Amino acid sequence: MRIATAAAILFALAAPASAQQAGVAAYGPRLEGFDYAYPVKIHGFTSQRQPLEMAYLDIPASGQANGQTVMLLHGKNFCAGTWDATIKVLTQAGYRVVAPDQIGFCKSSKPPGYQFSFQQLAANTAGLLKELGIQRVIVVGHSMGGMLAARYALMYPGTVERLVLVDPLGLEDWQAKGVPYATLDAAFQGELKTSSESIKAYQQRFYYNGNWKPEYDQWVAMLAGMYAGDGKQAVAWNQAQTSDMVFTQPVVHEFPNIQVPTTLMIGGKDRTAPGANRATPELQKTLGLYQQLGREAAKAIPNARLVEFPELGHSPQVEAPEEFHKALLQVLR
């Protein structure tokens, strides 16, 4: 027992030491050490023959309640906590807000063996809403959360009052366009190389059109801290699995089947295209053109509305919160 404890202490000390040298705080595999602006609750359930815990935020209206609930679905490089400014705006406007961390992400369980699919994540999320007694919900999904939101609306149309897709991934089928597949093993090895520098460089290039603001740093630190901590292997493996899910499970071909009122909110400078680094230079130039993709999606989804932010990128709610939230409230009303 004493030997095992000593080894654990040495391992725990080693990871933060390397992180401190790089100037990065180390967080646990479930983002222990990084606090959200709102209290975190836990939804326990069994899935794929194992007990899991889904962390979530459930914030009541702070203004006069309007009886409606908004569910916020985070992107792949985001967490429920990234929605803090949006939660504040929505609750002040009278909405109850539920924001889960999906399994494999942020403060939720990191299962060593799990078959990730958008259908499974949607079912997990539906289970959370059932436990909370929520029968109807406005679904707002950003980035990967937009793909999940679209799948959720396809699976549970009777529970969705309105669907809002904020720069969703999956507006194009990268594999069908010729982007080469990466095996899980290769993706895992790539994830192990993740650092605050690589996260920032990726987001600056694809999310913010080459620009950067100091307020973005906290969200880079949030992600990098999980890779800097002792849960790096578990975090990297789940991230590799969910990257595979995003790449191999397109929802764009089913857009005509979406039957709930839908609004797309698109940053015209967004260039996000998972796997584009594996494509030829010629193909890369044709990927992630969100201004064009948003308009095509609005035509494909029956009676969809398009709200464009011509000068914003992949995360308008982070890049220009006042402009985004004003538009979001107009959409919801």
C-alpha positions as CSV (number, residue, x, y, z in Angstrom):
1,M,0.0,0.0,0.0
2,R,2.8,2.4,0.9
3,I,4.6,1.6,-2.4
4,A,1.5,2.2,-4.5
5,T,0.8,5.4,-2.7
6,A,4.3,6.7,-3.2
7,A,4.1,5.8,-6.9
8,A,0.8,7.6,-7.2
9,I,2.3,10.7,-5.5
10,L,5.3,10.7,-7.8
11,F,3.1,10.4,-10.9
12,A,0.8,13.1,-9.7
13,L,3.7,15.4,-9.0
14,A,5.3,14.7,-12.4
15,A,2.4,15.8,-14.5
16,P,1.8,19.2,-12.9
17,A,5.5,19.8,-12.9
18,S,5.7,19.5,-16.7
19,A,2.5,21.6,-17.0
20,Q,3.9,24.3,-14.7
21,Q,7.0,24.5,-16.9
22,A,4.8,25.3,-19.8
23,G,2.8,27.7,-17.8
24,V,-0.4,25.6,-17.9
25,A,-2.5,24.6,-14.9
26,A,-3.2,20.9,-14.7
27,Y,-6.8,19.7,-14.2
28,G,-8.2,16.3,-13.6
29,P,-9.8,14.1,-16.3
30,R,-13.2,15.4,-15.3
31,L,-12.0,18.9,-15.3
32,E,-11.4,18.8,-11.5
33,G,-9.8,22.1,-10.5
34,F,-11.6,24.2,-13.1
35,D,-14.8,25.9,-11.8
36,Y,-17.8,26.8,-13.9
37,A,-19.7,30.0,-13.1
38,Y,-22.7,28.0,-12.1
39,P,-23.2,24.9,-9.8
40,V,-22.6,21.6,-11.4
41,K,-25.1,18.8,-10.9
42,I,-24.7,15.1,-11.8
43,H,-27.1,12.8,-13.7
44,G,-26.2,9.1,-13.0
45,F,-27.3,6.4,-15.4
46,T,-26.3,3.1,-17.0
47,S,-25.3,3.0,-20.6
48,Q,-23.6,0.2,-22.6
49,R,-23.4,-1.9,-19.5
50,Q,-21.5,0.6,-17.3
51,P,-22.4,3.3,-14.8
52,L,-21.8,6.8,-16.1
53,E,-22.2,10.3,-14.8
54,M,-23.3,13.3,-16.9
55,A,-22.4,16.6,-15.4
56,Y,-24.9,19.4,-16.2
57,L,-26.0,22.9,-15.3
58,D,-29.6,23.6,-14.5
59,I,-30.2,27.3,-14.0
60,P,-33.7,28.8,-13.2
61,A,-34.9,32.0,-14.7
62,S,-33.6,35.0,-12.8
63,G,-36.0,37.4,-14.5
64,Q,-39.8,36.8,-14.8
65,A,-40.0,33.1,-15.8
66,N,-41.6,32.6,-19.2
67,G,-42.1,28.8,-18.7
68,Q,-39.7,27.8,-21.5
69,T,-36.5,25.8,-21.2
70,V,-33.4,26.3,-23.4
71,M,-30.9,23.4,-23.7
72,L,-27.4,24.4,-24.7
73,L,-25.3,21.8,-26.3
74,H,-21.5,22.4,-26.3
75,G,-19.0,21.9,-29.1
76,K,-16.1,19.4,-29.2
77,N,-13.6,22.0,-28.0
78,F,-16.0,23.5,-25.5
79,C,-17.9,22.7,-22.3
80,A,-21.1,23.5,-20.6
81,G,-19.2,26.2,-18.7
82,T,-18.3,27.9,-21.9
83,W,-21.9,29.0,-22.2
84,D,-21.7,31.1,-19.0
85,A,-22.4,34.5,-20.7
86,T,-25.3,32.9,-22.7
87,I,-26.8,31.4,-19.6
88,K,-26.8,34.7,-17.9
89,V,-28.5,36.5,-20.8
90,L,-31.1,33.7,-21.2
91,T,-32.0,33.4,-17.5
92,Q,-32.4,37.2,-17.2
93,A,-34.8,37.0,-20.2
94,G,-36.9,34.5,-18.3
95,Y,-35.7,31.1,-19.6
96,R,-34.7,28.1,-17.6
97,V,-31.4,26.8,-19.0
98,V,-30.0,23.3,-19.0
99,A,-26.5,22.8,-20.3
100,P,-25.0,19.2,-20.1
101,D,-21.4,18.1,-20.5
102,Q,-21.7,15.1,-22.9
103,I,-20.2,11.8,-21.8
104,G,-16.5,11.8,-22.7
105,F,-16.2,15.6,-22.3
106,C,-15.3,18.1,-19.6
107,K,-16.8,17.2,-16.2
108,S,-18.6,14.0,-17.3
109,S,-17.4,10.4,-17.2
110,K,-14.5,9.4,-19.5
111,P,-15.3,5.7,-20.2
112,P,-12.4,3.6,-21.4
113,G,-14.7,1.6,-23.6
114,Y,-17.7,3.3,-25.2
115,Q,-19.3,3.3,-28.7
116,F,-19.8,7.0,-29.3
117,S,-22.5,8.0,-31.7
118,F,-24.7,11.1,-32.0
119,Q,-27.7,8.8,-31.5
120,Q,-26.2,7.6,-28.2
121,L,-25.4,11.1,-27.0
122,A,-28.9,12.2,-28.0
123,A,-30.4,9.3,-26.0
124,N,-28.3,10.2,-23.0
125,T,-29.5,13.8,-23.2
126,A,-33.1,12.7,-23.5
127,G,-32.6,10.7,-20.4
128,L,-31.4,13.7,-18.5
129,L,-34.4,15.8,-19.6
130,K,-36.7,13.0,-18.6
131,E,-35.2,12.9,-15.1
132,L,-35.6,16.7,-14.8
133,G,-39.3,16.4,-15.9
134,I,-38.8,18.6,-19.0
135,Q,-41.1,17.6,-21.8
136,R,-40.5,20.4,-24.3
137,V,-37.3,22.3,-24.9
138,I,-35.6,24.8,-27.2
139,V,-32.4,23.2,-28.4
140,V,-29.4,25.4,-29.1
141,G,-26.3,23.6,-30.4
142,H,-22.9,25.0,-31.2
143,S,-20.2,23.3,-33.4
144,M,-20.3,19.6,-32.6
145,G,-23.3,20.4,-30.4
146,G,-25.0,21.6,-33.6
147,M,-24.6,18.1,-35.1
148,L,-25.9,16.6,-31.9
149,A,-28.8,19.1,-31.9
150,A,-29.8,18.2,-35.4
151,R,-29.7,14.5,-34.5
152,Y,-31.7,15.1,-31.4
153,A,-34.4,17.0,-33.4
154,L,-34.6,14.1,-35.8
155,M,-34.9,11.5,-33.0
156,Y,-37.2,13.5,-30.7
157,P,-39.1,16.0,-32.8
158,G,-42.1,16.0,-30.5
159,T,-40.0,17.4,-27.6
160,V,-38.3,20.2,-29.6
161,E,-40.0,23.6,-29.7
162,R,-37.3,25.2,-31.8
163,L,-33.9,24.2,-33.1
164,V,-31.0,26.8,-33.2
165,L,-27.8,25.7,-34.9
166,V,-24.8,28.0,-34.2
167,D,-22.0,27.3,-36.6
168,P,-22.7,23.6,-36.5
169,L,-20.2,21.1,-37.7
170,G,-21.5,18.7,-40.3
171,L,-22.8,21.2,-42.9
172,E,-20.7,19.2,-45.3
173,D,-19.6,15.6,-45.6
174,W,-15.8,15.8,-45.4
175,Q,-15.3,12.1,-46.0
176,A,-17.5,12.2,-49.2
177,K,-15.6,15.2,-50.4
178,G,-12.3,13.2,-50.3
179,V,-10.7,13.9,-46.8
180,P,-8.8,10.8,-45.9
181,Y,-9.9,8.8,-42.9
182,A,-7.6,8.7,-39.7
183,T,-7.7,5.5,-37.6
184,L,-8.5,5.7,-34.0
185,D,-4.9,4.8,-33.1
186,A,-3.5,7.6,-35.3
187,A,-6.1,10.1,-33.9
188,F,-5.2,9.0,-30.3
189,Q,-1.5,9.6,-31.0
190,G,-2.3,13.0,-32.4
191,E,-4.4,13.9,-29.3
192,L,-1.6,13.0,-27.0
193,K,0.4,15.9,-28.6
194,T,-2.3,18.4,-27.7
195,S,-1.0,21.5,-25.9
196,S,-2.2,25.0,-25.1
197,E,-0.2,26.2,-28.0
198,S,-1.7,23.8,-30.5
199,I,-5.3,24.5,-29.2
200,K,-4.7,28.2,-29.5
201,A,-3.2,28.0,-33.0
202,Y,-6.1,25.8,-34.2
203,Q,-8.8,28.1,-32.8
204,Q,-7.0,31.3,-34.0
205,R,-6.8,30.0,-37.5
206,F,-10.2,28.3,-37.9
207,Y,-12.4,30.0,-35.3
208,Y,-11.3,33.7,-35.2
209,N,-10.0,34.3,-38.7
210,G,-6.4,34.8,-37.4
211,N,-7.4,37.2,-34.6
212,W,-7.1,36.7,-30.9
213,K,-8.5,38.3,-27.8
214,P,-7.3,37.8,-24.2
215,E,-10.8,36.6,-23.1
216,Y,-10.4,33.5,-25.3
217,D,-7.4,32.3,-23.2
218,Q,-9.5,30.9,-20.3
219,W,-11.2,28.4,-22.6
220,V,-7.9,27.3,-24.1
221,A,-6.6,26.8,-20.5
222,M,-9.7,24.8,-19.7
223,L,-9.0,22.3,-22.4
224,A,-5.2,22.3,-22.1
225,G,-5.4,21.6,-18.4
226,M,-7.1,18.3,-19.0
227,Y,-4.2,17.2,-21.2
228,A,-1.7,18.5,-18.7
229,G,-3.2,16.5,-15.8
230,D,-2.9,12.8,-14.9
231,G,-6.0,11.9,-16.9
232,K,-4.4,12.8,-20.2
233,Q,-4.7,9.3,-21.6
234,A,-8.4,9.0,-20.9
235,V,-9.1,12.5,-22.2
236,A,-7.1,11.9,-25.4
237,W,-8.8,8.5,-26.0
238,N,-12.3,9.9,-25.7
239,Q,-11.4,12.9,-27.9
240,A,-10.1,10.5,-30.6
241,Q,-13.3,8.5,-30.4
242,T,-15.5,11.6,-30.7
243,S,-13.4,12.9,-33.6
244,D,-14.1,9.6,-35.4
245,M,-17.8,10.1,-34.6
246,V,-17.9,13.6,-36.0
247,F,-16.1,12.5,-39.2
248,T,-18.0,9.3,-39.9
249,Q,-21.5,10.2,-38.9
250,P,-22.7,13.1,-41.1
251,V,-26.2,14.5,-40.6
252,V,-26.2,16.9,-43.5
253,H,-27.9,14.3,-45.8
254,E,-30.9,14.2,-43.4
255,F,-31.5,18.0,-43.2
256,P,-34.6,17.7,-45.4
257,N,-36.1,15.4,-42.7
258,I,-35.9,18.0,-39.9
259,Q,-39.5,19.0,-39.1
260,V,-39.1,21.5,-36.2
261,P,-38.7,25.3,-36.6
262,T,-35.0,25.8,-37.3
263,T,-32.6,28.8,-37.3
264,L,-29.0,28.7,-38.4
265,M,-26.7,31.3,-36.9
266,I,-23.5,31.4,-39.0
267,G,-20.3,33.3,-38.8
268,G,-19.1,34.3,-42.3
269,K,-15.4,34.0,-41.4
270,D,-15.7,30.5,-40.0
271,R,-13.4,28.0,-41.7
272,T,-13.8,25.0,-39.4
273,A,-13.3,21.6,-41.2
274,P,-12.3,18.6,-39.1
275,G,-9.7,16.5,-40.9
276,A,-8.8,19.3,-43.3
277,N,-5.2,18.9,-42.3
278,R,-5.3,15.5,-43.9
279,A,-6.6,16.8,-47.2
280,T,-4.7,18.0,-50.2
281,P,-4.0,21.8,-50.4
282,E,-6.4,22.0,-53.3
283,L,-9.2,20.3,-51.4
284,Q,-8.5,22.3,-48.2
285,K,-9.4,25.5,-50.1
286,T,-12.9,24.1,-50.7
287,L,-13.7,23.0,-47.1
288,G,-15.2,24.9,-44.2
289,L,-16.7,27.8,-46.2
290,Y,-19.4,28.5,-43.7
291,Q,-20.9,31.5,-45.5
292,Q,-21.8,29.2,-48.4
293,L,-22.5,26.2,-46.3
294,G,-24.9,28.0,-44.1
295,R,-27.0,29.2,-47.0
296,E,-27.1,25.7,-48.5
297,A,-28.2,24.3,-45.2
298,A,-30.9,26.9,-44.8
299,K,-32.3,25.8,-48.2
300,A,-32.1,22.1,-47.3
301,I,-33.9,22.3,-43.9
302,P,-37.6,22.9,-44.5
303,N,-38.6,26.5,-43.6
304,A,-35.3,27.3,-42.0
305,R,-34.2,30.8,-41.2
306,L,-30.7,32.0,-41.6
307,V,-29.0,34.6,-39.4
308,E,-25.6,35.7,-40.7
309,F,-22.7,37.3,-38.9
310,P,-20.5,38.2,-41.9
311,E,-17.5,39.4,-39.8
312,L,-17.5,36.7,-37.1
313,G,-16.0,33.2,-37.0
314,H,-16.8,29.8,-35.5
315,S,-17.8,31.0,-32.0
316,P,-19.9,34.2,-32.3
317,Q,-21.1,33.8,-28.7
318,V,-17.5,34.1,-27.5
319,E,-16.2,36.5,-30.1
320,A,-19.0,39.0,-30.0
321,P,-21.3,38.1,-27.2
322,E,-23.5,41.3,-27.3
323,E,-24.2,41.0,-31.0
324,F,-24.8,37.2,-30.8
325,H,-27.1,37.4,-27.7
326,K,-29.2,40.2,-29.2
327,A,-29.7,38.1,-32.3
328,L,-30.4,34.9,-30.2
329,L,-33.1,36.6,-28.1
330,Q,-34.8,37.8,-31.3
331,V,-34.7,34.3,-32.7
332,L,-36.2,32.8,-29.6
333,R,-39.0,35.4,-29.4
